[in-house]
Amino acid sequence: MTRTTSEGGSSAVAAPTLDEHFFRREYGRVVAVLTRTVGVRHVDVVEDAVQTAMLAALTSWTAQGVPVDPGAWLYRVAYNNFVDDQRRKSGRQRILATAIDLATPASHDLPGSRFSSEVADDTLRMLFICCDDAIPPESQLVFALKTLCGFSVSEIALRLFTSDANVYKRFARARDRLREIDPELETPPLDTLRSRLPAVQAVLYQLFNEGYLSSHAEEAIRRELCDEAVRLATLLAEHPIGAVPETFALLALMYLHGARLGARRDATGGLLLLEEQDRGLWDRDRIRVGAAWLERSATGDVFSRFHAEAGIAAEHCFAPSFKETRWPEIASLYAMLEHIDPSPLHTMNRAVAIAESQGPAAGLAVLQALAPPAWLAGSYLWDAVMGDLHRRAGHAAIAQRHAERALASAPTEAVRDLLRRRLTSAA
């Protein structure tokens, strides 16, 4: 089949069929490659150029068909948009002097030579740049999730337990800082990159979590986000600055959780509780890979939050059944997680594990000693746990109040259906 592209040529090769996730995946990649070409100080203009290219693609491809290499098409159109913007704003030709040849089909490939201190993958490299130490950590995370991972403001706000307005403010702080970067420092030396590693790991962790339990209204699970997180984490683990036990543990966590993705939905696409899942559907190959990464992470004296969470995931994966899960060990791992990374979320999860092994009253005793901060007390997670434990303890009126609040504040219909089934079942 011959498909004519907007660049005036035709190809005898059948154009690919784009899946629904193409634009989300390509957005971050094109931003990263174009930013490397023109400079990170222009990142706000780059974002606008890429967004305009995406809109142009929707119109052009609908009328003329999808080009054989849609990624290259998007890059070239975005680059042209950027150049046009620079011409209009300054009238200078400096950017053209360093431009790659737009007529070359491979113009979207990674430009230039690589040095030992550089990260080979542009998206991963851009993650390190986003995690500049001069940018507040909360702004680093927001900028990376929005610019490179394609998250919406509302998705980020939900994940970080904050408001849309705060997300916008944090994003603006990061972008303002990146505008100020000296062009000579846009590829930081190895030691600088190493200091940013924890922030990069945090971004990849959030990227995987959004795929595992999505805040998107129509998609409870977004496997493509999980796969991208695993891809980037693997690149990180293979690079000298990222080949550390914490990265290995993060990969173990991703593989062990990812092994259960195929069993987390029923025939209609609804979410299933852990005790409802068919363990025969769990991906044993992924579990083996996850276990190998977990074993590799057990070197040196480091025990990070990723080690604890991967250990918890391993307990679930290797348990013969829900009832035979080693809940005391899981509770102990959550206690270690609380010590490493204090958070009321970890305390809440420890209470759930204690309730499974010692009964709901024991779990409630843990939570009654906790004064949850406003961001947690107003979350559906808190009300869901409190509603479930009170229901199981026979406190019907209290359980109902928490259940109603949890259902009212659930972020998606899929989560609401799961909570309704959990919170209204017989004790």
C-alpha positions in Angstrom: 0.0 0.0 0.0 1.3 3.4 -0.9 0.9 6.1 1.7 1.6 9.8 1.0 3.2 11.8 3.8 2.9 15.5 4.4 6.6 15.9 3.3 5.6 15.4 -0.3 7.0 12.0 -0.9 5.3 8.6 -1.1 6.4 5.2 0.1 5.6 1.7 -1.0 5.9 0.5 2.5 2.7 0.1 4.5 2.4 2.7 7.1 2.2 1.5 10.7 -1.0 1.5 12.7 -0.7 3.7 15.7 -2.0 2.5 19.0 -3.8 4.8 21.4 -0.7 5.3 23.5 1.5 6.5 20.7 1.3 10.3 21.3 1.9 9.9 25.0 5.0 7.9 24.4 6.3 10.1 21.6 5.7 13.4 23.4 8.4 12.8 26.0 10.8 11.3 23.5 10.5 14.1 21.0 10.9 16.7 23.8 14.0 15.0 25.0 15.7 14.7 21.6 14.8 18.2 20.5 15.9 19.6 23.8 19.3 18.0 23.3 19.5 19.5 19.9 18.6 23.1 20.7 19.5 23.4 24.4 17.6 22.8 27.6 17.3 26.6 28.2 14.7 26.5 25.4 12.6 23.7 27.0 9.5 25.8 27.2 9.6 26.7 23.5 10.4 23.0 22.7 7.2 21.9 24.6 5.1 24.3 22.6 6.7 23.2 19.4 6.1 19.5 20.1 2.5 20.2 21.2 1.9 22.1 17.9 3.4 19.2 16.0 1.0 16.7 17.7 -2.0 18.9 16.8 -0.7 19.1 13.2 -0.4 15.3 13.1 -4.0 14.8 14.1 -5.1 16.9 11.2 -2.6 15.8 8.6 -2.6 12.1 9.3 -6.4 11.9 9.4 -6.5 13.4 5.9 -3.4 11.9 4.3 -2.6 8.8 6.4 0.0 8.0 8.9 3.6 8.4 7.6 5.9 5.4 7.5 8.0 6.8 10.3 5.6 8.9 12.5 8.3 9.6 15.1 10.6 11.2 12.5 7.6 13.2 11.1 6.8 14.6 14.5 10.5 15.5 15.2 10.9 17.3 11.9 7.7 19.3 12.3 8.5 20.1 15.9 12.0 21.3 14.9 10.6 23.4 12.1 8.1 24.9 14.6 11.0 25.7 17.0 13.1 27.3 14.2 10.2 29.4 13.1 9.6 30.6 16.6 13.2 31.6 17.0 13.1 33.5 13.7 10.0 35.4 14.8 11.3 36.3 18.2 14.9 37.3 17.4 15.5 37.3 13.7 18.8 35.6 14.5 20.2 32.7 12.4 22.4 31.2 15.2 20.1 28.2 15.7 20.3 27.4 12.0 24.1 27.2 12.1 23.9 24.3 14.4 20.8 22.7 13.0 20.8 19.2 11.7 19.7 18.6 8.1 16.0 18.5 8.2 15.9 16.8 4.8 17.7 13.8 6.1 15.3 11.0 7.0 17.4 10.0 10.0 17.3 13.5 11.4 15.4 12.4 14.5 18.2 10.0 15.5 20.4 10.8 18.5 22.8 13.6 17.4 26.5 13.8 18.1 29.1 11.6 19.8 28.8 10.1 23.2 31.3 10.5 26.0 31.8 8.4 29.1 30.1 11.0 31.3 26.9 11.1 29.2 23.7 9.0 29.4 23.1 7.3 26.1 19.3 7.5 26.2 18.0 11.0 25.6 14.9 10.5 27.7 16.9 9.2 30.6 19.5 12.0 30.1 16.7 14.6 30.2 15.5 13.1 33.5 18.9 13.8 35.0 18.8 17.4 33.7 15.3 17.8 35.2 16.6 16.7 38.6 19.0 19.7 38.9 20.0 20.1 42.5 19.0 23.8 42.3 15.4 22.8 41.6 13.3 21.9 44.7 12.7 18.1 44.7 8.9 18.5 44.4 9.4 20.6 41.3 11.9 18.1 39.8 9.3 15.4 40.1 6.4 17.5 38.7 8.5 18.7 35.7 9.7 15.2 34.8 6.3 13.6 35.1 4.6 16.3 33.0 7.3 17.0 30.4 8.8 13.6 29.8 6.2 11.1 31.0 3.1 13.0 29.6 1.2 13.1 32.8 -1.6 15.7 33.0 -1.7 18.2 35.9 -4.6 16.4 37.5 -2.9 13.1 37.4 0.2 14.5 39.0 -1.9 16.3 41.7 -3.6 13.0 42.6 -0.3 11.1 42.8 1.4 13.7 44.9 -1.6 14.4 47.2 -1.7 18.1 46.2 -3.8 20.6 44.2 -3.7 21.4 40.6 -2.5 25.0 41.5 0.5 23.6 43.4 1.4 21.4 40.5 1.4 24.5 38.2 3.6 26.4 40.6 6.1 23.6 41.0 6.3 23.2 37.2 6.9 26.9 36.7 9.8 26.9 39.3 11.5 24.0 37.5 11.1 25.6 34.0 12.4 28.9 35.2 15.5 27.2 36.6 16.2 25.3 33.4 16.0 28.5 31.4 19.0 29.8 33.3 21.3 26.9 32.7 24.6 27.8 31.0 24.8 26.2 27.6 28.2 24.9 28.5 26.8 23.0 31.4 23.8 21.3 29.7 25.6 17.9 29.7 26.6 17.7 33.4 29.7 15.7 34.4 29.4 12.2 35.8 29.7 13.3 39.5 26.9 15.8 39.1 24.6 13.2 37.5 25.3 10.8 40.4 24.1 13.2 43.0 20.7 13.4 41.1 20.2 9.6 41.0 17.7 9.4 43.9 15.5 12.0 42.2 15.6 10.1 39.0 14.7 6.9 40.8 11.7 8.6 42.4 10.4 9.7 39.0 10.7 6.2 37.6 8.9 4.9 40.7 6.0 7.3 40.1 5.9 6.5 36.4 5.5 2.8 37.2 2.9 3.4 39.9 0.7 5.5 37.5 0.7 2.5 35.1 0.0 0.0 37.9 -3.0 1.8 39.3 -3.8 4.7 37.0 -5.6 7.9 37.9 -6.9 8.0 34.3 -10.7 7.9 34.2 -10.9 5.3 31.5 -7.9 3.1 32.1 -7.4 1.4 35.5 -4.1 -0.1 34.3 -1.7 1.4 31.8 0.8 -1.3 30.9 2.7 0.9 28.5 3.7 3.2 31.4 4.9 0.2 33.4 6.9 -1.0 30.4 8.5 2.4 29.8 9.4 2.7 33.5 11.1 -0.8 33.3 12.9 0.2 30.1 14.3 3.4 31.6 15.2 1.7 34.9 17.0 -1.0 33.0 19.0 1.6 31.1 19.8 3.3 34.4 20.9 0.0 36.0 23.2 -0.6 33.0 24.9 2.8 33.2 27.8 3.3 35.7 26.0 6.0 37.6 22.9 4.0 38.1 24.3 0.5 38.7 23.7 0.6 42.5 21.7 -1.6 44.8 18.8 0.9 45.0 18.3 0.8 41.3 18.4 -3.0 41.3 15.8 -3.1 44.0 13.6 -0.7 42.1 13.8 -3.0 39.1 12.9 -5.9 41.3 9.9 -4.1 42.6 8.7 -3.2 39.0 9.1 -6.8 37.8 7.4 -8.4 40.8 4.5 -6.0 40.6 4.4 -6.2 36.8 4.1 -10.0 37.0 0.6 -9.6 38.4 -0.7 -7.1 35.9 -2.5 -9.7 33.8 -4.5 -11.0 36.7 -5.6 -7.7 38.1 -8.6 -7.3 35.9 -11.7 -9.4 35.3 -13.3 -10.2 32.0 -15.0 -6.8 31.9 -11.8 -4.8 32.7 -12.7 -4.2 36.3 -10.0 -4.3 39.0 -9.7 -7.4 41.2 -8.7 -7.5 44.8 -5.5 -9.4 45.6 -7.5 -12.2 47.2 -9.6 -12.5 44.1 -6.8 -12.8 41.6 -6.1 -16.1 39.8 -2.4 -16.7 40.7 -2.1 -19.1 37.8 -2.2 -16.0 35.6 0.8 -14.4 37.3 3.8 -14.2 35.0 6.3 -16.6 36.4 9.1 -15.4 34.1 8.7 -11.9 35.4 8.7 -13.1 38.9 12.0 -14.9 38.2 13.5 -11.8 36.7 12.3 -9.8 39.7 13.8 -12.2 42.1 17.1 -12.1 40.3 17.2 -8.3 40.5 16.3 -8.5 44.2 19.1 -10.9 44.8 21.5 -8.6 42.9 20.3 -5.7 45.1 21.4 -7.5 48.3 25.0 -6.3 48.1 26.7 -3.8 50.4 25.2 -2.1 53.4 22.4 -0.3 51.6 18.8 -1.0 52.5 16.5 1.5 50.8 12.7 2.0 50.5 12.9 0.1 47.2 14.4 -2.9 49.0 11.6 -2.9 51.5 8.9 -2.6 48.9 10.4 -5.2 46.7 10.6 -7.5 49.6 6.9 -7.0 50.3 6.1 -7.6 46.6 8.2 -10.8 46.7 6.2 -12.0 49.8 3.0 -11.7 47.8 4.4 -13.3 44.6 5.8 -16.3 46.4 2.8 -16.9 48.7 0.8 -20.0 47.6 -2.4 -18.2 48.4 -3.8 -15.1 50.0 -4.4 -16.9 53.3 -1.0 -18.4 53.3 0.8 -15.1 52.8 3.4 -14.4 55.5 1.7 -11.3 56.9 4.0 -10.9 59.9 7.0 -10.6 57.6 5.1 -8.1 55.5 4.2 -6.1 58.6 7.9 -6.1 59.6 9.0 -4.9 56.2 6.5 -2.0 56.4 7.9 -1.2 59.9 11.4 -1.0 58.3 10.0 1.1 55.5 8.6 3.5 58.1 12.0 3.8 59.6 13.8 4.4 56.3 11.2 6.7 54.8 8.7 7.9 57.4 5.2 8.3 56.1 1.7 7.7 57.5 1.0 5.7 54.3 3.5 3.1 55.4 2.0 3.0 58.9 -1.5 2.5 57.3 -0.2 -0.4 55.2 1.5 -1.9 58.2 -1.8 -1.8 60.0 -3.5 -3.7 57.1 -0.8 -6.4 57.3 -1.2 -6.7 61.1 -5.0 -6.9 60.7 -4.5 -9.9 58.3 -2.4 -11.8 60.8 -3.8 -10.6 64.2 -7.3 -9.5 63.4 -8.9 -6.1 62.6 -8.8 -4.9 66.2 -5.0 -5.1 66.1 -4.9 -3.1 62.9 -7.2 -0.5 64.2 -5.1 -0.1 67.3 -2.2 0.9 65.1 -4.3 3.5 63.3 -5.8 4.9 66.4 -2.3 5.9 67.5 -1.8 7.7 64.3 -2.9 11.3 63.7 -3.2 11.3 59.9 -2.2 14.6 58.1 -4.9 16.4 56.2 -3.7 15.1 52.8 -4.2 11.5 54.0 -7.3 12.0 56.1 -9.0 13.5 53.1 -7.9 10.7 50.8 -10.0 7.8 49.7 -7.2 5.4 50.8 -7.6 6.3 54.5 -11.3 6.0 54.5 -11.1 2.7 52.5 -8.8 1.2 55.1 -10.7 2.5 58.1 -14.0 1.4 56.6 -12.7 -2.1 55.9 -11.2 -2.6 59.3 -14.2 -1.3 61.2 -16.5 -3.4 59.0 -14.5 -6.5 59.9 -14.5 -5.6 63.5 -18.3 -5.4 63.5 -18.5 -1.5 63.8 -21.2 -1.2 61.2 -22.1 2.5 61.6 -18.5 3.7 61.7 -17.6 1.5 58.7 -20.5 2.9 56.7 -19.4 6.5 57.3 -15.9 5.7 56.1 -17.2 3.7 53.2 -19.4 6.5 52.0 -16.5 9.0 52.1 -14.1 6.6 50.3 -16.6 5.9 47.5 -17.3 9.7 47.1 -13.6 10.6 46.8 -12.4 7.6 44.7 -10.5 8.9 41.7 -11.9 6.6 39.0 -14.9 4.4 38.5 -12.7 1.3 38.4 -11.4 2.1 41.9 -14.9 3.0 43.1 -16.2 -0.4 41.9 -13.4 -2.2 43.7 -14.0 -0.3 46.9 -17.8 -0.9 46.7 -17.1 -4.7 46.5 -14.6 -4.6 49.3 -16.4 -2.3 51.7 -19.8 -3.8 51.4 -18.9 -7.5 51.5 -19.8 -9.6 54.5 -17.4 -9.4 57.4 
